[in-house]
Each structure stands twice: as C-alpha cells, then as structure tokens.
C-alpha cells in the first residue's frame, strides 16, 4: 500500500492539463471583464449610428428630410 501511495504522490501525469485549464479559465475571465467594460460604450455608439442613419434620405444629398 505504501508503494502505491508513494507512486501516486510522485506521479505528475496530468499536471500540465491542470495548468492549461487554469490558464484557459484566466483568459476567459479576462475576456469577460473586457467585454463588460466595453459593452455599454459599443451599445451607445450603435444607437447613435442608427439614429444618424435613419435621419438620412436614400439617394439624397445626405441631408435629412426635415431640412
């Protein structure tokens, strides 16, 4: 039994896999944090662009219909 426990304790198979799992989790967490920090700005920009485009007339000189 001691021989088995010593072998199990010294066995490092799978250690690299654990390292990659931790590294991947860190990258995913950083990507989530980056998305959270820029999502409100991109939503605002998208809404502003949509408002600007909807005010333009198709085939016109680029001025809105109200002018």
Secondary structure, DSSP 8 states (H G I E B T S, - for coil): -HHHHHHHHH--TTHHHHHHHHHHHHHHHHHHHHHHHHHHHHHHHHHHHHHHHHTS-TTSSS--TT-
